[in-house]
Amino acid sequence: MSMLAEVVSAVRPISRDVLAVTQRRLDAKTKPRRSLGRLEDLACRIAAIQGTSEPRMGDKAIVVMGADHGVTQEGVSAYPQEVTGQMLQNIAGGGAAISVLARQAGARVVVVDMGVTQALPPGAELRTHRIGPGTGNFVRGPAMARAQALEAIDVGLRIAGELALQGVSLLGIGDMGIGNTTASSALAAVLTQTAPGEVTGRGTGIDDAGLQRKLSAVERAIARNVPDPADPIDVLSKLGGFEIAGLCGVVLGSAAKRLAVIVDGFIASVAALCALRICPAVTGYLIASHRSAEAGHGVVLAAMGQRPLLDLELRLGEGTGAALAMGLVDASLRLVNEMATFESAGISAASTIPPYRT
């Protein structure tokens, strides 16, 4: 049995019984029932993932995977390709937006080079799992071989397993890769069976001419490669990126270890959608951190059945939205574990109120 098959077989649906018990615990707290709204839903979801109505606040980590994309040859980005490697080093050095927000959230950042064009110098804060020197230009042929997509997924599976062993209970996913909104738009169009124009946006801030080049690249890539929507690995290999496939593996590996996965923006959500199509049971482990300003994100969230926690018009990636959402997870768990009940506080609970009748 392959590592992927073994991990998929280990993913179990979250516990609906624990979810219900946790909601009853929250109902006994010193507040009107359901008055904390989606914070209560969040606490119940984490509890159901962990399989206990007393969920713990373990360690937090954000996995940021980066790689280059051959489609940048089509003029689809406002930034040159070398920015991918430069930004991975910036993240590893603690100077990027995700570095700042992760420190605020109390989360470690795991930076992974999945395949930038020029190999990066080794460093303690930058893991190297290069599948290749960037993907191929998918306008002219498949982005990668199927074997490479599976290799990238395996990297993500291993990293998730390692983090679980180290005590991580909440894991965020983020990305870095010039050109990866183009790859994600193509993936989203095929996986959701949506017209490319509805899921292709401005990414790094390209102008109208750049947007037309980007849309043309997506349309030509789909026509050239004819990916099979029923085979997510086929779609990933023909249209994806090494970092997207790697993050797909992180999601699958996390679900197998009963870790909650905080999903960042458009690219990370496409990776999560790929994981969901490989193993539908992962849906209960996913928590959408925010709704990106990128055009296709809403379509992908709907396909995953996810309602994001935040809407701050973010479109940076890197895991920034995931870091921000971790504070809400912390808050929800503190409420379920630390808030007094009516009985413990000696406060009279609400009486049963008969239905209002005219």
C-alpha positions in Angstrom: 0.0 0.0 0.0 1.4 3.4 -0.9 1.8 6.1 1.7 -1.1 8.1 0.2 -3.4 5.1 0.3 -2.4 4.3 3.8 -3.1 7.9 5.0 -6.4 8.2 3.2 -7.6 4.9 4.8 -6.7 6.4 8.2 -8.9 9.5 7.9 -12.1 9.1 9.9 -15.1 11.5 10.0 -15.1 13.8 12.9 -17.2 12.8 15.9 -20.7 14.2 15.7 -21.4 12.8 19.2 -18.5 14.9 20.7 -19.8 17.9 18.8 -23.2 17.6 20.4 -21.8 17.0 23.9 -19.5 20.1 23.5 -22.5 22.2 22.5 -24.3 21.1 25.6 -21.3 22.1 27.7 -21.4 25.5 26.1 -25.2 25.8 26.6 -24.5 25.4 30.4 -22.2 28.4 30.5 -23.2 31.8 32.0 -24.7 33.2 28.8 -27.9 32.9 26.7 -27.7 29.8 24.6 -25.9 30.3 21.2 -25.1 33.9 22.1 -21.4 33.5 21.2 -22.5 32.4 17.7 -19.8 31.0 15.4 -17.2 30.9 18.3 -19.3 28.1 19.7 -19.4 26.4 16.3 -15.6 26.7 16.2 -15.1 25.2 19.6 -17.4 22.3 18.8 -15.6 21.6 15.6 -12.2 21.5 17.3 -13.6 19.3 20.0 -15.1 16.9 17.4 -11.8 16.8 15.5 -9.9 15.9 18.7 -12.5 13.5 19.8 -13.1 15.1 23.3 -15.5 17.6 24.7 -12.5 19.1 26.6 -10.4 20.1 23.6 -6.8 21.1 24.3 -4.8 24.1 23.1 -1.7 22.4 21.9 1.1 23.8 19.8 0.4 25.7 16.6 2.3 25.6 13.3 1.9 27.1 9.8 3.4 25.2 6.9 4.3 27.6 4.1 5.3 25.8 0.9 6.9 27.5 -2.1 7.7 26.6 -5.7 8.1 28.2 -9.1 5.7 27.9 -12.1 6.7 27.7 -15.7 3.5 29.5 -16.7 5.2 32.8 -15.6 6.7 32.7 -19.2 3.3 33.8 -20.4 3.5 37.2 -18.5 0.8 36.3 -16.0 2.4 38.0 -12.9 3.4 41.5 -11.9 6.5 40.1 -10.2 9.5 38.2 -11.7 10.0 34.5 -10.9 13.0 35.0 -8.7 10.8 36.6 -6.1 9.6 33.2 -5.0 13.0 32.1 -3.6 13.7 35.6 -2.2 10.4 35.6 -0.3 10.9 32.1 1.0 14.2 33.3 2.5 12.5 36.4 3.9 9.9 34.2 5.6 12.5 31.9 7.0 14.4 34.9 8.2 11.4 36.2 10.1 10.8 39.4 8.0 7.6 38.6 6.1 4.0 39.3 6.9 3.4 35.7 7.9 6.4 35.8 10.2 5.0 38.8 12.1 1.4 37.4 12.3 2.7 33.9 13.3 4.6 35.4 16.2 1.5 37.2 17.2 -0.5 33.9 17.1 2.2 32.0 18.9 2.7 29.7 16.0 5.9 28.3 14.5 6.4 28.7 10.7 7.7 25.7 8.7 9.1 27.0 5.4 9.5 24.4 2.7 11.2 24.8 -0.7 9.2 22.4 -2.9 11.0 23.5 -6.1 12.1 27.0 -6.9 14.0 27.5 -10.1 17.3 28.2 -8.4 18.1 26.0 -5.4 18.2 28.1 -2.1 21.1 28.0 0.3 20.5 25.6 3.2 19.4 27.0 6.5 17.9 25.8 9.8 14.6 27.6 9.1 14.2 26.5 5.5 13.4 22.9 4.7 14.3 21.6 1.2 12.2 19.0 -0.5 12.7 20.0 -4.1 10.6 18.0 -6.6 12.2 19.9 -9.5 13.4 23.4 -10.6 9.8 24.7 -11.0 7.0 23.2 -12.9 6.7 23.2 -16.7 4.7 25.8 -18.6 1.3 24.1 -18.6 0.2 26.0 -21.7 2.6 23.8 -23.6 2.2 20.5 -21.7 1.6 19.1 -18.2 3.0 21.1 -15.3 4.6 17.9 -13.9 4.5 14.2 -14.2 2.0 12.2 -12.2 4.9 10.7 -10.2 6.1 14.2 -9.3 2.6 15.1 -8.0 2.5 12.0 -5.8 6.0 12.7 -4.6 5.0 16.2 -3.6 1.9 14.9 -1.8 4.1 12.4 0.1 6.3 15.3 1.3 3.2 17.0 2.8 2.1 13.7 4.4 5.4 13.3 6.1 5.6 16.9 7.4 2.1 16.6 8.8 3.0 13.4 10.6 6.2 14.9 12.0 4.3 18.0 13.4 1.7 15.8 15.0 4.4 13.8 16.8 5.9 17.1 18.0 2.6 18.1 19.7 1.1 20.3 17.1 -2.7 20.2 17.3 -3.6 23.2 15.1 -2.0 23.5 11.7 -2.3 26.3 9.2 -1.3 26.1 5.5 0.0 28.9 3.3 1.8 29.3 0.0 4.5 31.2 -1.9 4.9 31.0 -5.6 5.0 33.6 -8.4 2.4 32.4 -10.9 0.5 30.1 -8.5 -2.8 32.0 -8.7 -2.7 31.1 -12.5 -2.2 27.4 -11.6 -4.9 27.6 -8.9 -7.4 29.3 -11.3 -6.9 26.4 -13.7 -7.3 23.9 -11.0 -10.4 25.6 -9.6 -12.0 25.8 -13.0 -11.6 22.1 -13.6 -12.4 20.8 -10.1 -15.5 23.0 -9.7 -16.5 22.8 -13.4 -16.6 26.6 -13.6 -15.8 28.8 -16.5 -12.2 30.0 -16.2 -13.3 33.6 -16.4 -15.2 33.2 -13.1 -12.2 32.0 -11.1 -9.3 33.9 -12.6 -8.4 37.2 -10.9 -5.6 39.7 -10.7 -3.3 37.8 -8.3 -0.3 40.0 -7.6 -2.1 43.1 -9.0 -1.8 42.7 -12.8 -3.4 45.2 -15.1 -6.2 44.5 -17.6 -3.8 43.3 -20.3 -2.1 41.0 -17.8 -5.4 39.6 -16.7 -6.3 38.8 -20.3 -2.9 37.0 -20.7 -3.6 35.1 -17.5 -7.1 34.1 -18.5 -5.8 33.0 -22.0 -3.1 30.9 -20.3 -5.7 29.1 -18.1 -8.0 28.4 -21.0 -5.2 27.2 -23.2 -3.7 25.0 -20.4 -7.1 23.3 -19.9 -7.6 22.7 -23.6 -4.1 21.5 -24.1 -3.9 19.0 -21.2 -7.5 17.8 -21.0 -7.4 17.0 -17.2 -9.9 14.5 -15.8 -12.1 16.1 -13.1 -12.8 12.7 -11.7 -9.1 12.1 -11.0 -7.7 14.9 -8.8 -4.1 13.6 -9.1 -4.4 13.9 -12.9 -5.7 17.5 -12.5 -2.9 18.3 -10.0 -0.2 16.9 -12.2 -1.4 18.7 -15.4 -2.3 22.1 -14.0 -0.9 22.4 -10.4 2.3 23.3 -8.7 4.7 21.5 -6.4 3.7 23.6 -3.4 0.0 23.1 -4.1 0.4 19.3 -4.3 2.5 19.4 -1.1 -0.1 21.4 0.7 -2.7 18.9 -0.4 -0.6 16.2 1.3 -0.4 18.3 4.5 -4.2 18.5 4.6 -4.5 14.7 4.1 -1.8 13.9 6.6 -3.3 16.3 9.2 -6.7 14.7 8.9 -5.2 11.3 9.4 -3.6 12.5 12.7 -6.8 14.3 13.8 -5.3 17.8 13.5 -7.5 20.8 12.7 -6.3 22.5 9.5 -6.7 26.3 9.2 -6.8 27.0 5.4 -5.5 30.3 4.2 -6.6 32.0 0.9 -7.2 31.0 -2.7 -4.2 28.8 -3.4 -4.3 27.0 0.0 -8.0 26.5 -0.5 -7.5 24.9 -3.9 -4.9 22.6 -2.3 -7.5 21.7 0.3 -10.1 21.1 -2.4 -7.7 18.7 -4.1 -7.4 16.8 -0.7 -11.1 16.8 -0.3 -11.6 15.3 -3.7 -9.0 12.6 -2.9 -10.6 11.9 0.5 -14.0 13.4 1.2 -13.7 12.7 4.9 -11.2 15.5 5.3 -14.0 18.1 5.1 -14.6 18.0 8.8 -11.0 18.9 9.6 -11.0 22.0 7.4 -11.5 25.5 8.8 -11.6 28.4 6.3 -9.7 31.3 7.8 -10.9 34.1 5.5 -12.4 35.0 2.2 -9.7 36.3 -0.1 -10.2 39.2 -2.5 -9.1 36.8 -5.3 -11.9 36.2 -7.8 -12.2 32.4 -7.5 -11.9 32.0 -3.8 -15.7 32.2 -3.2 -16.3 29.5 -5.8 -13.7 27.2 -4.1 -15.1 27.8 -0.6 -18.6 26.9 -1.8 -17.3 23.7 -3.4 -15.7 22.8 -0.1 -18.8 23.7 1.9 -16.9 26.2 3.9 -17.9 29.5 5.4 -14.8 31.6 6.2 -14.3 33.2 9.7 -12.9 36.5 8.4 -13.3 38.8 5.4 -10.5 41.4 5.5 -9.9 41.7 1.7 -6.6 39.9 2.1 -4.9 38.5 -1.0 -1.3 38.0 0.1 -1.2 34.3 0.8 1.7 33.0 2.9 -0.7 31.7 5.5 -1.5 35.2 6.8 -5.2 34.6 7.1 -4.6 31.3 8.9 -2.4 33.0 11.4 -5.1 35.6 12.2 -7.8 32.9 12.5 -5.7 31.0 15.1 -6.6 33.7 17.6 -10.3 32.9 17.2 -9.6 29.2 17.7 -7.7 30.1 20.9 -10.6 32.2 22.1 -13.2 29.5 21.4 -11.3 26.9 23.3 -10.8 29.1 26.3 -14.5 29.7 26.4 -15.4 26.1 26.4 -12.7 25.2 29.0 -12.6 28.2 31.3 -16.0 29.9 31.3 -18.1 29.3 34.4 -21.4 27.4 34.2 -24.6 28.7 35.8 -24.3 26.1 38.5 -20.6 26.7 39.3 -21.2 30.5 39.5 -24.4 30.3 41.5 -26.4 32.1 38.8 -29.9 31.3 38.0 -30.3 29.8 34.6 -33.0 30.8 32.1 -36.4 29.2 32.7 -38.2 27.4 30.0 -40.1 30.0 28.0 -43.3 28.8 26.3 -43.6 29.5 22.6 -45.0 32.9 21.7 -48.5 32.8 20.4 -50.6 35.5 18.8 
